[in-house]
């Protein structure tokens, strides 16, 4: 999965709060963009400590875990009018959301709230309880689900 991001520092911090680790970074100053590769559950994976090395980029390509690629076009972080379309706007639909399994949905939501980001659906809101949809720094919807099984409760909807 690749997402375009406006401010990589904010986006990397957001996804770290969901348990991800930056496993590789690749910067292309002449082309004015950077790539950040993040993955979950990499404690036992063979990835270098320094994500900026060429070895880290190669290791990221050999992971069995899904890898999230954040693409940053340099300069967008300073442009107040710049906006990515998240694929959920009227006339621009397509992309739905990405989902993350976490150990504690409520703690993950507290961490996201602490960063100042909002929610499309809080864990106890709506018909399905125990899962959430947060907005990441670029407005992409992110589903947050409990690892080990979705133990949310669904009310009868008529």
C-alpha positions in Angstrom: 0.0 0.0 0.0 1.3 3.4 -0.9 0.0 6.7 0.4 1.1 10.2 -0.6 1.8 12.3 2.5 2.2 16.0 3.0 4.4 16.0 6.1 6.4 12.8 6.6 7.3 13.6 10.2 3.6 13.7 11.2 2.7 10.7 9.1 5.5 8.5 10.4 4.7 9.4 14.0 1.0 8.6 13.4 1.7 5.2 12.0 4.3 4.4 14.7 1.5 4.9 17.2 -0.3 2.0 15.4 2.7 -0.2 16.0 4.7 0.3 12.8 8.4 0.7 12.5 10.3 2.6 9.8 12.3 -0.2 8.1 13.7 1.8 5.2 13.9 5.3 3.8 15.0 6.3 0.3 15.5 9.9 -0.6 15.7 11.3 -4.1 16.7 14.9 -3.7 17.1 15.6 -7.5 13.6 14.3 -8.1 12.3 16.0 -5.0 10.6 13.1 -3.3 11.3 10.6 -0.5 9.9 7.2 0.3 9.4 5.8 3.9 8.7 2.1 4.3 7.0 1.0 7.5 6.0 -2.5 8.7 4.6 -4.1 11.9 6.0 -7.0 13.9 9.5 -6.7 12.7 11.3 -7.6 16.0 12.4 -10.9 14.6 12.9 -9.7 11.0 16.3 -9.3 9.5 16.2 -5.5 9.0 19.2 -3.1 9.7 19.0 -0.7 12.5 19.7 2.3 10.2 16.7 2.6 7.8 18.6 5.0 5.5 21.0 2.3 4.2 20.7 0.5 0.9 20.7 -2.7 2.9 17.5 -1.5 4.7 15.8 -0.9 1.4 16.7 -4.4 0.2 15.6 -5.9 3.5 12.2 -4.1 3.3 11.6 -5.8 0.0 12.2 -9.2 1.5 9.8 -8.9 4.5 6.9 -11.3 4.8 5.0 -8.6 6.7 2.9 -6.1 4.7 4.8 -2.9 4.1 3.2 0.6 4.0 5.0 3.0 1.7 4.6 6.7 2.4 5.6 8.9 -0.5 6.5 12.5 0.2 6.9 15.1 -2.5 9.3 17.7 -1.1 7.8 21.1 -0.5 4.2 20.0 0.1 4.7 20.3 3.9 5.1 24.1 3.5 2.1 24.6 1.1 -0.9 25.5 3.2 -3.2 24.9 0.2 -1.8 21.5 -0.8 -4.2 18.6 -0.2 -4.2 14.9 -1.2 -7.5 13.4 -2.2 -8.2 10.3 -0.1 -10.5 8.5 -2.6 -13.6 9.0 -0.5 -14.9 12.4 -1.7 -17.9 12.7 -4.0 -16.7 12.4 -7.6 -13.3 11.1 -6.5 -14.3 7.8 -5.0 -12.2 4.6 -5.2 -9.9 4.0 -2.3 -11.8 3.1 0.9 -9.4 2.8 3.9 -6.5 0.9 5.3 -6.8 -1.2 8.4 -4.6 -2.0 11.3 -4.7 -4.7 14.0 -3.7 -3.4 17.4 -3.6 -5.0 20.9 -5.8 -2.3 22.4 -8.2 -0.3 20.3 -8.9 2.2 23.0 -5.2 2.8 23.8 -4.5 3.3 20.1 -7.3 5.8 19.8 -6.0 7.6 22.9 -2.5 7.8 21.2 -4.1 9.2 18.0 -6.2 11.7 20.0 -3.0 12.8 21.8 -1.5 13.6 18.4 -4.5 15.8 17.7 -6.2 13.8 15.0 -9.9 13.1 14.8 -12.2 10.2 14.1 -14.8 9.2 11.5 -16.0 6.7 14.1 -15.0 6.3 17.8 -14.7 2.8 19.3 -18.1 3.1 21.1 -19.8 5.1 18.3 -22.2 3.8 15.7 -23.6 0.3 15.4 -20.4 -1.7 15.7 -18.6 -1.2 19.0 -14.9 -1.8 19.7 -13.5 -0.7 16.4 -12.6 2.8 15.2 -12.0 4.8 12.0 -9.4 7.6 12.5 -8.2 10.2 10.1 -4.5 10.2 9.5 -2.5 13.4 9.0 -3.5 13.5 5.3 -7.1 12.7 5.8 -6.9 9.0 4.8 -9.4 6.9 6.8 -7.6 4.3 9.0 -9.6 1.4 10.5 -8.4 0.2 13.9 -9.3 -3.3 14.9 -8.3 -5.5 17.9 -5.6 -8.0 17.0 -6.6 -11.7 17.6 -10.2 -11.3 16.4 -12.8 -8.7 15.9 -14.7 -8.8 19.2 -16.9 -5.8 18.4 -20.6 -6.0 19.2 -23.0 -5.2 16.4 -26.5 -3.9 17.3 -29.4 -5.2 15.3 -30.0 -2.8 12.5 -33.4 -2.7 10.9 
